[in-house]
């Protein structure tokens, strides 16, 4: 195989790769917009459900519970981080002494 043929084949493979990447980029854009559309439909559906029935109080309790759970997890993570910092300071002070 001559050098010119090799170069030609490499260029063709690069063009094919670029075409495949463009298809993947388009697919990624389609997936992203589909997710946004699904999220918008879910939000609108929940809004209609809250307006048309007494589900608002239930949703408020669920959101409050999830928020409280998140805050408790955050507090425990901060507490564990502080314990680690204190332990590291103690270890460093023992090494220095």
Secondary structure, 3 states (H helix, E strand, C coil): CCHHHHHHHHHHHHHHHHHHHHHHHHHHHHHHHHHHHHHHHHHHHHHHHHHHCCHHHHHHHHHHHHHHHHHHHHHHHHHHHHHHHHHHHHHHHHHHC
